[in-house]
Amino acid sequence: MQKQYTIMKSSIKYAGLLLSCLLLLASCQNTPDNSSTTPTDTSAPRDTTAADTTADSDPTAMYDPNLPAVDAGGDDFCFLYGDNDFEPNLDICAEEENGEPLNDAIYARNLAMEEKYNVKISWNRFHYDQAAAELSKTVKAGEDRYDVNINNGAYTLSLATQKQLQQLNDFPYIDFSKPYWNSNMLSGSSINNKNYFAYSDMNIHALGATPCVLFNKTVAEQFDITDLYKNVTDGTWTYAKMSQYIKMVTGDIDGDGKITEKDRLGFVGNTFVIDCFLSGTGYQTITKDADDMPVLNIQSEPYYNIVAAIMDVCSADNGSYICDRYSGVDREYAPMEALEENRALFWIANLKGVERMRGMESPFGILPIPKLNEEQSSYKIHYQANIGGAMSIPTTAANAELIGMVLEDMAYESMRTVKPAYVDVLLQGKFLRDEESLVTLNIMFDSYYSDIGFMTGSSGITILSELRDIIANNRTDYVSRIEKKMKSYTKSLTKICNTYLEDPT
């Protein structure tokens, strides 16, 4: 399909291809060591022209799994997945072509799978918790209703510990050494060198959940703040630097003697920002031992110091406005309104938030999550596993060979067409208007890490929600609160580990 938009600056003309390649290279890093359908050799050579946007050849062709076509007799291939209304997960859902590059790429990929394997791709969508309950119900009833489950990492890990998912490491046809499978998440979320869920280039929702800092350029110019991008490239974009600018901007516009969501805000957000600040430090709340077994790492002086630093930068005294602290304030839309109305300098959101701001008239830029301090060697960012969808396979899904072939091919096709289309969506409208934004994205995409502690919220280890509560309510007794949680956290972690140890496969 011919693209209906133009990138104005020649210096970022090939940004989509460049970012796709960077994401491809990033996915190659940290690769872990670790009813039947009869194939018929009827596959035609793959048409690579659809993925070619700026080059004469397909740079992904070398990774083609070259799977043969099979005839599944028109069977239903059903995805169960969870999301929410504010950030819907559209990894699979595309009813028809509508002219939107990402939707049309997903639709074309699904259609290609339907034609190659003679299946009918369908989906049932629920809220995160309802999707988990639906899968549990069907598994306990022994029903082969869903071939694939897509839900966030927290609910998916919980389903794994309930022994409702199949182990994926040796699943037929799935090749985790290929770059369209996210090796960072595979190594980060494995336990005992086993994976019950995985992220691939199908999971665009997970990529869209990447945290970032948006800043309003109009507000920055009003206060002569012109060195934000330089701070990033110099390595001086830190909690302290961000706090300096927050204090500089925050002000009482209406003169009522207090700061509300309608005043000028140096920094506005909701408690999601706490997760992001923590991830920006690169700290592992749960580490791994030599046998790939998780170890709690939150009863430590470095962690306590990070919590204190997050409290400082998020405090009202610092000028930060955390919406959840105030009744009647919309935690999702108030930050967007403040940024759009030139009343806020900083808002921590994610790339999906950037998409929602494409209609903003004032210019805005994007920064990585700040470092804890200048001694921190590099910028870091976690995969937002409690939002982005992970892929898993229910224990009742019977046709392992067909499922493996379809998922492997879908992951590859997503690398070729869907992920580049998503990058193009980011480049549309008013996003990348300067070269510095491209540099920032490159830094972000090179900064990912995985912490299983961000996936345990539905398994009894509520590290993130506890941290959110501490910050939102300005609790000064955070050390004792964390230490009181250690007994229950240890018990829950033991339960998780035992599940992975008991499975003989």
C-alpha positions as CSV (number, residue, x, y, z in Angstrom):
1,M,0.0,0.0,0.0
2,Q,1.3,3.4,-0.9
3,K,2.1,5.5,2.2
4,Q,-0.1,8.7,2.4
5,Y,2.3,10.9,4.3
6,T,5.7,12.5,4.0
7,I,8.5,13.0,6.4
8,M,9.6,16.6,5.9
9,K,13.2,16.6,7.0
10,S,15.6,14.7,4.7
11,S,17.9,14.0,7.6
12,I,15.2,11.7,9.1
13,K,13.8,10.4,5.9
14,Y,15.0,6.9,6.6
15,A,14.3,7.0,10.3
16,G,11.7,4.2,10.2
17,L,14.2,1.8,8.5
18,L,17.0,2.9,10.9
19,L,14.8,2.4,14.0
20,S,13.6,-1.0,12.8
21,C,17.2,-2.1,12.3
22,L,18.1,-0.9,15.7
23,L,15.3,-2.8,17.2
24,L,16.3,-5.8,15.2
25,L,19.9,-5.6,16.5
26,A,18.7,-5.1,20.1
27,S,16.6,-8.2,19.9
28,C,19.7,-10.2,18.8
29,Q,21.5,-9.3,22.1
30,N,21.6,-11.5,25.2
31,T,20.3,-14.6,23.5
32,P,19.7,-17.3,26.2
33,D,21.5,-20.6,26.0
34,N,18.7,-22.2,26.0
35,S,-2.8,-33.2,17.5
36,S,-0.5,-33.0,14.6
37,T,-0.6,-31.3,11.2
38,T,1.3,-32.8,8.4
39,P,3.3,-30.3,6.3
40,T,3.0,-30.4,2.6
41,D,5.6,-28.8,0.4
42,T,3.3,-26.4,-1.4
43,S,4.7,-23.1,-0.2
44,A,5.4,-20.5,-2.8
45,P,8.4,-18.1,-2.6
46,R,7.7,-15.4,-0.1
47,D,6.9,-12.0,-1.6
48,T,9.3,-9.6,0.1
49,T,8.2,-6.4,-1.7
50,A,5.7,-5.4,0.9
51,A,8.4,-4.9,3.5
52,D,10.7,-2.8,1.2
53,T,10.2,0.9,2.0
54,T,13.5,2.4,1.1
55,A,15.7,-0.4,-0.2
56,D,15.6,-2.8,-3.2
57,S,16.0,-5.9,-1.1
58,D,14.5,-7.3,2.1
59,P,17.1,-7.1,5.0
60,T,15.1,-9.6,7.0
61,A,15.1,-12.3,4.3
62,M,18.0,-14.1,5.9
63,Y,15.9,-14.8,9.0
64,D,13.0,-16.4,7.0
65,P,12.1,-19.7,8.7
66,N,11.0,-21.1,5.3
67,L,8.2,-23.1,6.8
68,P,6.1,-25.1,4.4
69,A,2.4,-24.5,3.9
70,V,0.0,-26.8,5.5
71,D,-3.8,-27.4,5.2
72,A,-5.5,-27.2,8.6
73,G,-8.9,-27.7,7.0
74,G,-10.2,-24.2,7.8
75,D,-9.9,-24.7,11.6
76,D,-10.4,-21.7,13.9
77,F,-7.1,-20.4,15.3
78,C,-8.2,-18.4,18.3
79,F,-6.3,-15.8,20.4
80,L,-7.4,-14.9,23.9
81,Y,-6.0,-11.6,25.0
82,G,-6.3,-9.1,27.7
83,D,-6.0,-5.3,27.6
84,N,-7.8,-2.2,28.9
85,D,-9.9,0.5,27.3
86,F,-7.4,3.2,27.7
87,E,-4.5,1.3,26.1
88,P,-6.1,-1.4,23.9
89,N,-3.9,-4.2,22.7
90,L,-4.2,-4.5,18.9
91,D,-1.4,-7.1,18.4
92,I,-3.9,-9.3,16.5
93,C,-7.1,-7.4,16.1
94,A,-7.6,-6.0,12.6
95,E,-11.0,-6.6,11.2
96,E,-10.3,-5.0,7.8
97,E,-8.0,-2.6,6.0
98,N,-8.7,1.0,6.9
99,G,-5.8,3.0,5.5
100,E,-3.8,3.1,8.8
101,P,-0.4,1.6,8.2
102,L,-0.2,-0.4,11.4
103,N,-3.7,-1.8,11.2
104,D,-3.2,-2.7,7.5
105,A,0.1,-4.4,8.2
106,I,-1.6,-6.5,11.0
107,Y,-4.5,-7.3,8.7
108,A,-2.2,-8.4,5.8
109,R,-0.1,-10.5,8.1
110,N,-3.1,-12.3,9.5
111,L,-4.5,-12.8,6.0
112,A,-1.2,-14.3,4.9
113,M,-1.3,-16.8,7.8
114,E,-4.9,-17.7,7.0
115,E,-4.1,-18.4,3.4
116,K,-0.9,-20.3,4.0
117,Y,-2.2,-22.6,6.7
118,N,-5.9,-22.7,5.8
119,V,-7.0,-21.4,9.2
120,K,-9.4,-18.7,10.4
121,I,-7.7,-16.3,12.8
122,S,-10.1,-15.1,15.5
123,W,-9.8,-13.4,18.9
124,N,-11.6,-12.8,22.1
125,R,-10.7,-9.7,24.1
126,F,-11.2,-9.1,27.8
127,H,-9.8,-6.9,30.4
128,Y,-6.5,-8.2,31.8
129,D,-8.0,-10.0,34.9
130,Q,-11.0,-11.2,33.0
131,A,-8.8,-12.7,30.3
132,A,-6.8,-14.6,32.9
133,A,-10.0,-15.9,34.5
134,E,-11.3,-17.0,31.1
135,L,-8.2,-19.0,30.4
136,S,-8.3,-20.6,33.8
137,K,-11.9,-21.6,33.3
138,T,-11.3,-23.2,29.9
139,V,-8.2,-25.0,31.1
140,K,-9.8,-26.4,34.2
141,A,-12.7,-27.6,32.0
142,G,-10.3,-29.3,29.7
143,E,-11.5,-27.2,26.7
144,D,-9.2,-26.7,23.7
145,R,-10.8,-23.3,23.0
146,Y,-7.8,-21.0,22.7
147,D,-4.6,-21.7,20.7
148,V,-2.7,-18.7,22.1
149,N,-3.0,-16.4,25.1
150,I,-1.8,-12.8,25.1
151,N,-1.8,-11.0,28.4
152,N,0.6,-8.8,30.4
153,G,3.6,-10.4,32.1
154,A,2.1,-10.2,35.6
155,Y,-1.0,-12.2,34.8
156,T,0.8,-14.6,32.5
157,L,3.4,-15.4,35.1
158,S,0.6,-16.1,37.5
159,L,-1.0,-18.5,35.0
160,A,2.3,-20.3,34.6
161,T,2.6,-20.9,38.3
162,Q,-0.9,-22.3,38.2
163,K,0.4,-24.8,35.6
164,Q,-2.0,-23.6,33.0
165,L,0.6,-22.9,30.3
166,Q,2.9,-25.1,28.2
167,Q,6.6,-24.7,28.4
168,L,8.0,-23.1,25.2
169,N,11.7,-23.8,25.1
170,D,11.4,-26.9,22.9
171,F,8.0,-26.1,21.3
172,P,7.8,-27.4,17.7
173,Y,9.0,-25.0,15.1
174,I,9.5,-22.0,17.5
175,D,13.2,-20.9,17.2
176,F,14.1,-18.5,20.0
177,S,17.5,-17.9,18.4
178,K,15.8,-15.8,15.7
179,P,15.8,-12.0,16.2
180,Y,12.0,-11.7,16.0
181,W,11.8,-13.3,19.4
182,N,12.8,-10.9,22.2
183,S,15.9,-12.5,23.7
184,N,16.2,-9.9,26.4
185,M,12.8,-10.8,27.8
186,L,13.4,-14.5,27.3
187,S,16.5,-14.4,29.4
188,G,15.1,-11.9,31.9
189,S,11.8,-13.8,32.5
190,S,13.1,-17.4,32.5
191,I,13.2,-19.4,35.7
192,N,15.3,-22.6,35.9
193,N,16.1,-21.9,32.2
194,K,12.4,-22.4,31.3
195,N,10.0,-20.1,29.6
196,Y,6.3,-20.3,29.7
197,F,5.8,-17.0,27.9
198,A,7.6,-15.0,25.4
199,Y,7.6,-11.7,23.5
200,S,8.0,-11.4,19.8
201,D,7.7,-8.8,17.1
202,M,4.0,-9.7,17.1
203,N,3.7,-7.9,20.5
204,I,3.6,-4.3,19.3
205,H,1.6,-3.4,22.4
206,A,4.7,-4.3,24.5
207,L,6.9,-2.0,22.4
208,G,4.3,0.8,22.7
209,A,4.5,0.5,26.5
210,T,8.1,1.7,26.5
211,P,8.3,4.5,29.1
212,C,9.7,7.9,28.1
213,V,9.6,11.5,29.2
214,L,7.7,14.0,27.0
215,F,8.5,17.7,27.3
216,N,6.7,20.7,26.0
217,K,9.1,22.8,23.9
218,T,7.0,25.9,24.2
219,V,7.2,25.8,28.0
220,A,10.9,25.0,27.9
221,E,11.6,28.0,25.7
222,Q,9.6,30.2,28.0
223,F,12.0,29.4,30.8
224,D,15.1,29.4,28.6
225,I,15.6,25.6,29.0
226,T,17.4,24.8,25.9
227,D,19.8,22.1,26.8
228,L,17.6,19.0,27.5
229,Y,18.9,17.0,24.5
230,K,22.4,18.0,25.3
231,N,21.9,16.8,28.9
232,V,20.9,13.4,27.5
233,T,23.9,13.0,25.1
234,D,26.3,14.4,27.8
235,G,25.1,11.8,30.3
236,T,23.9,14.5,32.7
237,W,20.1,13.9,32.4
238,T,19.6,12.8,36.0
239,Y,17.0,13.0,38.8
240,A,18.8,16.1,40.1
241,K,18.7,17.8,36.7
242,M,15.1,17.0,36.2
243,S,14.3,18.3,39.7
244,Q,16.1,21.5,38.9
245,Y,13.9,22.2,35.9
246,I,10.7,21.1,37.7
247,K,11.3,23.6,40.5
248,M,12.1,26.3,37.9
249,V,8.7,25.9,36.1
250,T,6.1,25.0,38.7
251,G,4.0,28.0,39.6
252,D,0.6,29.1,41.0
253,I,-1.2,30.5,37.9
254,D,-4.6,31.4,39.5
255,G,-3.1,32.8,42.7
256,D,-5.1,30.7,45.1
257,G,-1.9,29.8,47.1
258,K,-1.8,26.1,46.1
259,I,-0.7,24.0,43.2
260,T,-3.5,22.2,41.4
261,E,-3.8,20.3,38.1
262,K,-4.8,23.6,36.4
263,D,-1.6,25.5,37.4
264,R,1.8,25.5,35.7
265,L,3.4,22.2,36.4
266,G,7.1,21.3,36.1
267,F,6.2,17.7,36.2
268,V,2.8,15.9,36.0
269,G,2.0,12.3,35.9
270,N,0.3,9.4,37.8
271,T,1.8,6.6,39.9
272,F,3.0,4.9,36.7
273,V,5.9,7.3,36.9
274,I,7.3,5.4,39.9
275,D,7.8,2.2,37.9
276,C,9.6,4.3,35.3
277,F,11.9,6.1,37.7
278,L,12.9,2.8,39.2
279,S,13.5,1.2,35.8
280,G,15.6,4.2,34.8
281,T,18.2,3.2,37.5
282,G,18.7,-0.2,36.0
283,Y,18.2,-1.8,39.4
284,Q,17.1,-5.4,39.5
285,T,14.4,-5.9,42.2
286,I,14.8,-9.7,41.6
287,T,18.1,-11.0,40.5
288,K,19.1,-14.5,39.3
289,D,21.6,-17.0,40.8
290,A,23.9,-19.2,38.8
291,D,21.1,-21.8,38.3
292,D,18.7,-19.1,36.8
293,M,16.7,-19.0,40.0
294,P,15.2,-15.7,41.2
295,V,16.5,-14.0,44.3
296,L,14.7,-11.0,46.0
297,N,16.9,-7.9,46.0
298,I,14.8,-5.2,47.7
299,Q,16.1,-5.5,51.2
300,S,19.3,-3.5,50.5
301,E,20.8,-0.1,51.1
302,P,21.0,0.7,47.3
303,Y,17.3,0.0,46.9
304,Y,16.4,2.1,49.9
305,N,18.5,4.9,48.5
306,I,16.7,4.7,45.2
307,V,13.3,4.8,46.9
308,A,14.3,7.9,48.8
309,A,15.6,9.5,45.6
310,I,12.3,8.8,43.8
311,M,10.4,10.3,46.7
312,D,12.4,13.4,46.4
313,V,11.9,14.0,42.7
314,C,8.2,13.1,43.0
315,S,7.5,15.3,46.0
316,A,5.1,18.2,46.0
317,D,7.8,20.3,47.6
318,N,9.9,19.6,44.6
319,G,7.0,20.9,42.4
320,S,6.0,17.5,41.1
321,Y,2.2,16.8,40.6
322,I,1.2,13.2,41.0
323,C,-2.5,13.0,40.1
324,D,-3.3,10.0,42.3
325,R,-2.6,12.2,45.4
326,Y,-5.7,14.4,44.7
327,S,-9.3,13.3,44.7
328,G,-11.3,14.2,41.6
329,V,-8.3,14.5,39.3
330,D,-8.3,12.2,36.2
331,R,-5.0,10.3,36.4
332,E,-4.9,9.6,32.7
333,Y,-6.2,12.7,31.0
334,A,-5.1,15.5,33.4
335,P,-1.4,15.1,32.4
336,M,-2.2,15.1,28.7
337,E,-4.3,18.2,29.1
338,A,-1.6,20.0,31.0
339,L,1.0,19.3,28.4
340,E,-1.3,20.1,25.5
341,E,-2.4,23.4,27.1
342,N,1.3,24.6,27.6
343,R,0.9,24.2,31.4
344,A,3.4,21.4,32.0
345,L,7.1,20.9,31.1
346,F,7.4,17.2,31.8
347,W,5.1,14.2,31.6
348,I,6.3,10.6,32.0
349,A,4.2,8.3,29.7
350,N,5.0,5.7,27.2
351,L,5.2,5.5,23.4
352,K,1.4,5.0,23.3
353,G,1.1,8.3,25.1
354,V,3.2,9.8,22.4
355,E,0.7,8.5,19.8
356,R,-2.1,10.1,21.7
357,M,-0.4,13.5,21.6
358,R,0.0,13.6,17.8
359,G,-2.7,16.2,17.5
360,M,-1.0,18.6,20.0
361,E,-0.4,22.0,18.4
362,S,2.6,23.0,20.4
363,P,5.9,21.2,19.7
364,F,7.0,18.5,22.1
365,G,10.1,16.3,22.4
366,I,11.0,13.0,23.9
367,L,13.7,12.1,26.5
368,P,14.7,8.8,28.1
369,I,13.9,8.2,31.8
370,P,16.6,10.1,33.7
371,K,19.5,8.4,35.4
372,L,19.7,8.2,39.2
373,N,22.9,10.2,39.1
374,E,25.9,10.9,36.8
375,E,27.8,8.0,38.2
376,Q,25.3,5.6,36.6
377,S,27.1,4.4,33.5
378,S,24.1,4.5,31.0
379,Y,20.4,5.1,30.6
380,K,18.2,2.2,31.3
381,I,14.6,1.3,30.7
382,H,12.5,-1.8,31.5
383,Y,10.0,-3.6,29.3
384,Q,6.7,-2.5,30.8
385,A,5.7,-6.1,31.4
386,N,2.7,-5.2,33.5
387,I,1.1,-3.5,30.4
388,G,2.6,-5.1,27.3
389,G,1.2,-8.4,26.1
390,A,3.3,-11.6,26.4
391,M,2.5,-14.7,24.3
392,S,1.8,-18.1,25.9
393,I,0.1,-21.4,25.0
394,P,-2.6,-23.0,27.2
395,T,-2.0,-26.5,28.4
396,T,-5.3,-27.5,26.6
397,A,-4.1,-26.3,23.2
398,A,-3.7,-29.6,21.4
399,N,-2.2,-29.0,17.9
400,A,1.3,-28.1,18.9
401,E,2.8,-28.4,15.5
402,L,0.3,-26.0,13.8
403,I,0.5,-23.5,16.7
404,G,4.3,-23.5,16.5
405,M,4.4,-23.0,12.8
406,V,1.8,-20.2,12.8
407,L,3.5,-18.4,15.7
408,E,6.9,-18.6,14.2
409,D,5.7,-17.4,10.8
410,M,3.7,-14.6,12.4
411,A,6.7,-13.4,14.4
412,Y,8.8,-13.3,11.3
413,E,6.1,-11.5,9.2
414,S,5.7,-9.0,12.1
415,M,9.4,-8.3,12.0
416,R,9.2,-7.7,8.2
417,T,6.0,-5.6,8.1
418,V,4.2,-4.9,11.4
419,K,7.1,-3.5,13.4
420,P,8.2,-1.1,10.6
421,A,4.6,0.0,10.2
422,Y,4.5,0.8,14.0
423,V,7.7,2.9,13.7
424,D,6.1,4.7,10.8
425,V,3.1,5.5,13.0
426,L,5.5,7.1,15.5
427,L,7.0,9.1,12.7
428,Q,3.6,10.4,11.5
429,G,2.2,13.8,12.3
430,K,4.1,15.9,14.9
431,F,6.4,13.4,16.5
432,L,9.9,13.3,15.1
433,R,10.4,16.9,14.1
434,D,14.1,17.1,14.8
435,E,17.2,15.0,14.6
436,E,17.5,15.1,18.4
437,S,14.3,13.1,18.8
438,L,15.7,10.3,16.6
439,V,18.9,10.3,18.8
440,T,16.8,10.0,21.9
441,L,14.8,7.0,20.5
442,N,18.1,5.3,19.5
443,I,19.3,5.7,23.1
444,M,16.0,4.3,24.5
445,F,15.9,1.3,22.2
446,D,19.5,0.5,23.2
447,S,18.7,0.7,26.9
448,Y,16.2,-2.1,27.5
449,Y,16.6,-4.6,30.4
450,S,14.3,-7.1,32.0
451,D,13.4,-7.5,35.7
452,I,11.2,-10.3,36.7
453,G,10.2,-8.2,39.7
454,F,8.0,-6.2,37.3
455,M,6.0,-9.3,36.5
456,T,5.2,-10.7,39.9
457,G,2.3,-8.4,40.9
458,S,-0.4,-11.0,40.4
459,S,1.7,-13.7,42.1
460,G,1.9,-12.2,45.5
461,I,5.1,-10.1,45.1
462,T,3.7,-6.6,44.8
463,I,6.9,-4.7,44.6
464,L,5.6,-2.0,42.2
465,S,2.3,-1.4,43.9
466,E,4.0,-1.2,47.3
467,L,6.4,1.4,45.9
468,R,3.6,3.3,44.3
469,D,1.8,3.4,47.6
470,I,4.9,4.6,49.4
471,I,5.5,7.5,47.0
472,A,1.8,8.5,46.4
473,N,1.2,8.7,50.2
474,N,4.6,10.2,51.1
475,R,5.3,7.3,53.6
476,T,8.6,7.9,55.4
477,D,8.6,4.4,57.0
478,Y,9.4,2.7,53.7
479,V,12.3,0.7,55.1
480,S,10.2,-1.0,57.7
481,R,7.3,-1.4,55.3
482,I,9.5,-3.2,52.8
483,E,11.1,-5.4,55.4
484,K,7.7,-6.4,56.7
485,K,6.8,-7.6,53.2
486,M,9.8,-9.9,52.9
487,K,8.3,-12.9,54.6
488,S,5.3,-13.0,52.4
489,Y,7.3,-12.1,49.3
490,T,9.8,-15.0,50.0
491,K,6.9,-17.4,50.4
492,S,5.4,-16.3,47.1
493,L,8.7,-16.5,45.3
494,T,9.3,-20.0,46.6
495,K,5.9,-21.1,45.2
496,I,6.8,-19.6,41.8
497,C,10.2,-21.4,41.8
498,N,8.7,-24.7,42.8
499,T,6.4,-24.6,39.8
500,Y,9.4,-24.3,37.5
501,L,11.4,-26.9,39.4
502,E,8.5,-29.5,39.4
503,D,7.9,-29.4,35.6
504,P,10.2,-32.2,34.2
505,T,10.2,-30.8,30.7
